[in-house]
Amino acid sequence: MHQPAPSADLRHRTIEAPAGRLHLVEQGTGPLVLLVHGFPESWYSWRRQLPALAAAGYRAVALDVRGYGRSSKPAAPDAYRMLDLVADNVAVVRALGEERAVVVGHDWGSGIAATSALLHPEVFRAVGLLSVPYAPPGGPRPTDVFAQLGGEQEFYVSYFQQPGRAEAEMEPDVRGWLAGFYAALSGDTMPAPDEPDPHFVARAGGRLRDRFPGGTLPAWLTEDDLDVYAGEFERTGMTGALNRYRNMDRDWEDLAPYRGAPIKQPSLFIGGALDASTTWMTDAIDAYPATLPGLASSHILDGCGHWIQQERPEEVNRLLTAWLATLNG
């Protein structure tokens, strides 16, 4: 079991941003590294990276993305489009008195980090992507693609896109749902390949949790860690987090001018060998010479699932700090 991350040097602060306010946690001094979490997490998913980056000479800052934790949760569903989240990231850099930053994201945070680098190369000088590969804007309308997946089953993204539907499954038992979801996508507890895939639900009244493994927490997740995550979502509800999925068609329209665009800044990718987010997008990884021409290295961690910086904190920290050391400034 991992030991708790040092917390004495963590600094919590709130800044004004397009979202209203954003909650940040920072540690260390030096060049700014902005850490962006995914679903369903919070700044806390970077608890192992903050002290490691600080010790390596960086100002590491993890935020609660809008809709999560102690950050503002706008009521309008379309307030969670990618352009708004990119604007939040720019606001964080400015509020911290910096001109430029390295941005690192996981899961949805990977997409937010990539788009931040794509739209604002003058601010984000390098980008690290965890779990979800970069795929340039374009292609078919996202909801059309998701609707065609699964056959007799429904893809989880389509399930999440319907307002209120997933909330009705999650919110009566937030802690139990999160425990099952984290376990379902963790390398050490995920269902076997011949068991029902937890990325799909039965079309007639199905629930994601029907396919979650029961009873065992992943090795990376303590009861105390689960309490932190559950406490935040019990307080905030799940809608702000789920609204990210409900803007994918808007993002597709908003980012149409960037169709096929590469990210030219220095970049890094780390994925888990057992993570569907990585394995389903092998074509995107294969395209990196064209789409990420500044890629320093791409790593697939054997036996690792989706929660990569929590499942393999030491390895991720080593790869991140080694890459950061190659950047200027």
Order of alpha helices (4+ residues) and beta strands (2+ residues): beta-beta-beta-alpha-beta-alpha-beta-alpha-beta-alpha-beta-alpha-alpha-alpha-beta-alpha-alpha-alpha-beta-alpha-alpha-alpha-beta-alpha-alpha
